[in-house]
Amino acid sequence: MLSHAPRLTAVLAAAAALALAIPATAYADHDDNGTDPDNRNQAVKGFSLTTNGTNAMNQGKAELERSVITTSWGGGDIEVYDSNYGDSGWHGRTDCTNWNALWTSCDIIRVRFNTYQSKTASQWRSLGCHEFGHTADLGHRKGSNDSDNNSCMRVEIWPTHYDQHDLNAIKAGT
């Protein structure tokens, strides 16, 4: 019986070398580490949204349009839902439901708005901006890196737009 250990070791070494040879994408300092879009063209579709959910989706889509990402209607890239998810501790959530074959970017990103908590119209727009920021691979901002308090990626305040830092981060990361 022949041993396949040397051949397996060589294959694993080649695979590791290939993985190291693939250049890593440079991301901004508030990368969300989880919903890298697969390209700069994102089709958006809402599913049975309330009026508030529709307004949040429209704001998020409009904010992406301010960046290097273009959007269209019809779905396939960003799927948007809203529902009463209960006292979950979150207003919105974004996650990847379909990674590409290499697990390097997300083909379908799901955005969920929680209708459980009461929010003003402005807070719904901020929430849309925030969750769609995650679809562009933005992570949360803190007061220490948003000193002018104008990024919708802040979690403790409710701005309705991306600031220049966010737009630069989207440009660098996609």
C-alpha positions as CSV (number, residue, x, y, z in Angstrom):
1,M,0.0,0.0,0.0
2,L,1.3,3.4,-1.0
3,S,1.3,6.3,1.3
4,H,-0.4,9.5,0.1
5,A,1.0,11.7,2.9
6,P,3.7,13.3,0.8
7,R,1.3,14.2,-2.0
8,L,-1.3,15.5,0.5
9,T,1.3,17.6,2.2
10,A,2.4,19.1,-1.1
11,V,-1.2,19.9,-2.1
12,L,-1.9,21.6,1.3
13,A,1.3,23.6,1.0
14,A,0.3,24.7,-2.5
15,A,-3.1,25.7,-1.3
16,A,-1.7,27.7,1.5
17,A,0.7,29.5,-0.8
18,L,-2.1,30.3,-3.2
19,A,-4.2,31.7,-0.3
20,L,-1.3,33.9,0.8
21,A,-0.7,35.1,-2.8
22,I,-4.3,36.5,-3.2
23,P,-4.1,40.2,-2.3
24,A,-6.3,41.2,0.6
25,T,-8.7,44.1,0.1
26,A,-7.8,47.2,2.0
27,Y,-10.7,48.3,4.2
28,A,-11.3,51.4,6.2
29,D,-10.9,51.5,10.0
30,H,-14.6,50.7,10.5
31,D,-15.0,47.7,8.3
32,D,-17.9,45.5,9.6
33,N,-16.0,42.3,9.0
34,G,-19.0,40.5,7.6
35,T,-21.0,41.8,4.6
36,D,-18.6,42.7,1.9
37,P,-20.6,43.4,-1.2
38,D,-19.8,41.4,-4.3
39,N,-19.6,44.4,-6.5
40,R,-20.4,48.1,-6.8
41,N,-23.8,47.5,-8.4
42,Q,-26.5,46.5,-5.9
43,A,-30.1,45.7,-6.8
44,V,-32.5,46.3,-3.9
45,K,-35.9,44.7,-3.2
46,G,-38.2,45.2,-0.2
47,F,-40.6,42.4,0.9
48,S,-44.0,43.4,2.4
49,L,-42.6,46.5,4.1
50,T,-44.5,48.9,6.3
51,T,-44.5,52.6,5.4
52,N,-41.6,53.1,7.9
53,G,-39.7,50.2,6.5
54,T,-40.1,51.5,3.0
55,N,-38.9,55.0,4.0
56,A,-35.9,53.4,5.7
57,M,-35.1,51.3,2.6
58,N,-35.4,54.4,0.4
59,Q,-33.1,56.4,2.6
60,G,-30.5,53.6,2.7
61,K,-30.6,53.2,-1.1
62,A,-30.3,57.0,-1.6
63,E,-27.3,57.1,0.7
64,L,-25.5,54.2,-1.2
65,E,-26.1,56.3,-4.3
66,R,-24.0,59.1,-2.8
67,S,-21.1,56.6,-2.7
68,V,-19.3,54.7,-5.5
69,I,-22.0,52.0,-5.2
70,T,-24.9,52.3,-7.7
71,T,-28.3,50.8,-7.0
72,S,-31.3,49.6,-8.9
73,W,-34.7,48.1,-8.0
74,G,-35.5,44.5,-8.5
75,G,-33.5,42.6,-5.9
76,G,-30.9,39.9,-6.1
77,D,-28.3,41.8,-4.0
78,I,-30.0,43.5,-1.0
79,E,-33.2,42.1,0.4
80,V,-35.1,44.2,2.9
81,Y,-37.6,43.1,5.5
82,D,-39.3,44.6,8.5
83,S,-41.2,42.9,11.2
84,N,-41.8,42.9,14.9
85,Y,-38.8,41.0,16.0
86,G,-39.7,41.6,19.7
87,D,-37.6,43.1,22.4
88,S,-34.4,41.8,20.8
89,G,-32.2,44.8,21.8
90,W,-31.7,45.8,18.1
91,H,-33.5,48.2,15.8
92,G,-31.9,46.8,12.6
93,R,-29.7,43.9,11.6
94,T,-27.7,43.2,8.4
95,D,-26.3,39.8,7.5
96,C,-25.2,37.7,4.5
97,T,-27.5,35.0,3.4
98,N,-25.5,33.8,0.4
99,W,-21.7,34.0,0.2
100,N,-20.0,33.7,-3.2
101,A,-18.2,30.4,-4.0
102,L,-14.9,31.6,-2.5
103,W,-16.5,33.0,0.7
104,T,-14.8,36.4,-0.1
105,S,-17.9,38.5,-0.6
106,C,-21.7,38.4,-0.2
107,D,-24.0,37.8,-3.1
108,I,-27.2,38.4,-1.2
109,I,-27.3,40.7,1.9
110,R,-30.4,40.7,4.1
111,V,-31.4,43.9,5.9
112,R,-34.0,43.6,8.7
113,F,-35.8,46.5,10.4
114,N,-37.3,45.8,13.8
115,T,-40.7,47.5,14.1
116,Y,-41.0,46.6,17.9
117,Q,-39.5,49.9,19.1
118,S,-41.1,53.2,18.4
119,K,-39.1,55.5,16.2
120,T,-39.6,58.9,14.7
121,A,-39.6,59.4,10.9
122,S,-36.0,60.8,11.1
123,Q,-34.9,57.7,13.2
124,W,-36.3,55.4,10.5
125,R,-34.3,57.3,7.9
126,S,-31.2,57.0,10.1
127,L,-31.8,53.3,10.5
128,G,-32.0,52.8,6.8
129,C,-28.8,54.7,6.2
130,H,-27.1,52.7,9.0
131,E,-28.1,49.2,7.9
132,F,-27.4,50.0,4.2
133,G,-24.0,51.2,5.4
134,H,-23.4,47.6,6.6
135,T,-24.3,46.4,3.1
136,A,-21.3,48.5,1.9
137,D,-19.1,46.9,4.5
138,L,-19.1,49.8,7.0
139,G,-18.9,49.0,10.6
140,H,-20.0,51.0,13.6
141,R,-18.5,54.4,14.4
142,K,-17.8,55.8,17.9
143,G,-17.5,59.3,19.1
144,S,-13.7,59.0,19.0
145,N,-13.7,58.6,15.2
146,D,-16.8,60.7,14.5
147,S,-16.0,63.9,16.4
148,D,-18.5,66.0,14.5
149,N,-21.4,63.6,15.3
150,N,-22.6,63.4,11.7
151,S,-22.3,59.7,10.7
152,C,-25.4,57.5,10.5
153,M,-23.0,54.6,11.4
154,R,-23.0,55.8,15.0
155,V,-25.2,53.6,17.1
156,E,-26.0,56.0,20.0
157,I,-27.2,59.0,17.9
158,W,-29.4,59.2,14.8
159,P,-27.8,61.2,11.9
160,T,-29.5,60.4,8.5
161,H,-26.4,60.5,6.2
162,Y,-22.9,59.1,5.6
163,D,-20.2,61.6,6.3
164,Q,-17.1,62.0,4.1
165,H,-15.2,59.5,6.3
166,D,-17.9,56.9,5.5
167,L,-17.9,57.7,1.8
168,N,-14.1,57.4,1.7
169,A,-14.3,54.0,3.5
170,I,-16.8,52.7,1.0
171,K,-14.7,53.8,-1.9
172,A,-11.6,52.2,-0.4
173,G,-13.3,48.9,0.5
174,T,-15.3,48.0,-2.6
